[in-house]
Amino acid sequence: MADTFDLVILGSGPGGYVAAIRASQLGLKVAIVERERLGGICLNWGCIPTKALLRTSEIYHYMQNAESYGLKADNVGFDLAKVVDRSRKVAGQLNAGVKGLMKKNKVTVVEGVGTVTAKGKLSVKQGDKTVELEAKNIIVATGARARDLPFAKADGERIWTYRHAMVPTPSWMATLFFFISPLTPAFSWPATLRLRSTTLARSNDGFSFDRPYCAACIM
Ligand SMILES: Cc1cc2nc3c(=O)[nH]c(=O)nc-3n(C[C@H](O)[C@H](O)[C@H](O)COP(=O)(O)OP(=O)(O)OC[C@H]3O[C@@H](n4cnc5c(N)ncnc54)[C@H](O)[C@@H]3O)c2cc1C
């Protein structure tokens, strides 16, 4: 038998989880369906990890210009794996925060890929299993995704989406970054860390963008 709710929300990004909390606070029995990680793109692959990376870039920039602050910082460098690890941990903390918020606000979390099958009905595919839900109201908050250009698919090597940009490796060849709206900081943080086309540049003669945001970076 299907579980019944006043409201089922498909997608747990900022659009979904905030609505879930508010609806529950207003007395509705609420479930939220998520196929990946609670918090959606913003918390896991967008706003939050980019800001963590940009903060590293900012501190690195300050350290490189320490003298102008009357400070000394010799042999300033970076460890890309640790930079990325910090960003992933910050995203992880917020993901855990949303889990906590769902629990605190008595929102039922249903993990899996949801499909609206009929008016007031949803199926949630969880591997081999399918869970049926019924709802008086449904909110579709499934967000947006990067879309491949037919002639140039994002392969994580030469062409990246924002997801690739969040977890880069030092040996890339970043030729063309392209992505969908919003045109964001995802691609500006490595530029700030001065990347060359094939390897990370650790010297001052590396390639650098001064623009804080770049819509398409050809390096
Ligand atoms: C790199 C980057 C940086 C950004 N920086 C900022 C910023 O600084 N400030 C800002 O305001 N915005 C920023 N954004 C935009 C922000 O991430 C989005 O506006 C926001 O995430 C949209 O929220 P949403 O809830 O509509 O969708 P999403 O966050 O995309 O969430 C949708 C959720 O639905 C889930 N889902 C989709 N289909 C299904 C299904 N069938 N079943 C179950 N679950 C499903 C997805 O897994 C996802 O978790 C950034 C985006 C990117 C890519």
The ligand as a MOL file (V3000), in Angstrom:
LIG
                    3D

  0  0  0     0  0            999 V3000
M  V30 BEGIN CTAB
M  V30 COUNTS 53 58 0 0 0
M  V30 BEGIN ATOM
M  V30 1 C 28.7620 25.8380 -9.8830 0
M  V30 2 C 27.5260 26.4920 -9.3770 0
M  V30 3 C 27.6190 27.5370 -8.4580 0
M  V30 4 C 26.4730 28.1650 -7.9930 0
M  V30 5 N 26.5890 29.1790 -7.0940 0
M  V30 6 C 25.4870 29.8090 -6.6400 0
M  V30 7 C 25.5710 30.8600 -5.6970 0
M  V30 8 O 26.6540 31.2390 -5.2810 0
M  V30 9 N 24.4250 31.4360 -5.2690 0
M  V30 10 C 23.2020 31.0390 -5.7280 0
M  V30 11 O 22.1950 31.6020 -5.3200 0
M  V30 12 N 23.0810 30.0330 -6.6210 0
M  V30 13 C 24.1860 29.4180 -7.0800 0
M  V30 14 N 24.0660 28.3790 -7.9690 0
M  V30 15 C 22.7220 28.0210 -8.4340 0
M  V30 16 C 22.0580 27.0720 -7.4470 0
M  V30 17 O 22.8400 25.9150 -7.2670 0
M  V30 18 C 20.6930 26.6930 -7.9930 0
M  V30 19 O 19.9730 27.8730 -8.2730 0
M  V30 20 C 19.9390 25.8590 -6.9900 0
M  V30 21 O 20.6390 24.6920 -6.6700 0
M  V30 22 C 18.5800 25.5130 -7.5590 0
M  V30 23 O 17.8950 24.8340 -6.5560 0
M  V30 24 P 16.7440 23.8260 -6.8940 0
M  V30 25 O 16.2050 23.3480 -5.5930 0
M  V30 26 O 15.8150 24.4400 -7.8670 0
M  V30 27 O 17.4480 22.6260 -7.6980 0
M  V30 28 P 18.6940 21.7120 -7.3850 0
M  V30 29 O 19.6110 22.3010 -6.3740 0
M  V30 30 O 19.2510 21.3310 -8.7140 0
M  V30 31 O 18.0790 20.4380 -6.7070 0
M  V30 32 C 17.2680 19.5530 -7.4210 0
M  V30 33 C 17.3830 18.2020 -6.7460 0
M  V30 34 O 16.4110 17.3620 -7.3350 0
M  V30 35 C 16.9600 16.0700 -7.4190 0
M  V30 36 N 16.2200 15.3740 -8.4480 0
M  V30 37 C 16.0840 15.7150 -9.7530 0
M  V30 38 N 15.2850 14.8470 -10.3670 0
M  V30 39 C 14.9080 13.9430 -9.4360 0
M  V30 40 C 14.0760 12.7720 -9.4780 0
M  V30 41 N 13.4480 12.3900 -10.6010 0
M  V30 42 N 13.9360 12.0620 -8.3270 0
M  V30 43 C 14.5600 12.4490 -7.1850 0
M  V30 44 N 15.3420 13.5230 -7.0960 0
M  V30 45 C 15.5220 14.2630 -8.2110 0
M  V30 46 C 18.4180 16.3100 -7.7990 0
M  V30 47 O 19.2270 15.1950 -7.4720 0
M  V30 48 C 18.7350 17.5310 -6.9600 0
M  V30 49 O 19.2810 17.1670 -5.7070 0
M  V30 50 C 25.2010 27.7280 -8.4460 0
M  V30 51 C 25.0980 26.6610 -9.3550 0
M  V30 52 C 26.2390 26.0580 -9.8220 0
M  V30 53 C 26.1240 24.9230 -10.8120 0
M  V30 END ATOM
M  V30 BEGIN BOND
M  V30 1 1 1 2
M  V30 2 1 2 3
M  V30 3 2 2 52
M  V30 4 2 3 4
M  V30 5 1 4 5
M  V30 6 1 4 50
M  V30 7 2 5 6
M  V30 8 1 6 7
M  V30 9 1 6 13
M  V30 10 2 7 8
M  V30 11 1 7 9
M  V30 12 1 9 10
M  V30 13 2 10 11
M  V30 14 1 10 12
M  V30 15 2 12 13
M  V30 16 1 13 14
M  V30 17 1 14 15
M  V30 18 1 14 50
M  V30 19 1 15 16
M  V30 20 1 16 17
M  V30 21 1 16 18
M  V30 22 1 18 19
M  V30 23 1 18 20
M  V30 24 1 20 21
M  V30 25 1 20 22
M  V30 26 1 22 23
M  V30 27 1 23 24
M  V30 28 2 24 25
M  V30 29 1 24 26
M  V30 30 1 24 27
M  V30 31 1 27 28
M  V30 32 2 28 29
M  V30 33 1 28 30
M  V30 34 1 28 31
M  V30 35 1 31 32
M  V30 36 1 32 33
M  V30 37 1 33 34
M  V30 38 1 33 48
M  V30 39 1 34 35
M  V30 40 1 35 36
M  V30 41 1 35 46
M  V30 42 1 36 37
M  V30 43 1 36 45
M  V30 44 2 37 38
M  V30 45 1 38 39
M  V30 46 1 39 40
M  V30 47 2 39 45
M  V30 48 1 40 41
M  V30 49 2 40 42
M  V30 50 1 42 43
M  V30 51 2 43 44
M  V30 52 1 44 45
M  V30 53 1 46 47
M  V30 54 1 46 48
M  V30 55 1 48 49
M  V30 56 2 50 51
M  V30 57 1 51 52
M  V30 58 1 52 53
M  V30 END BOND
M  V30 END CTAB
M  END
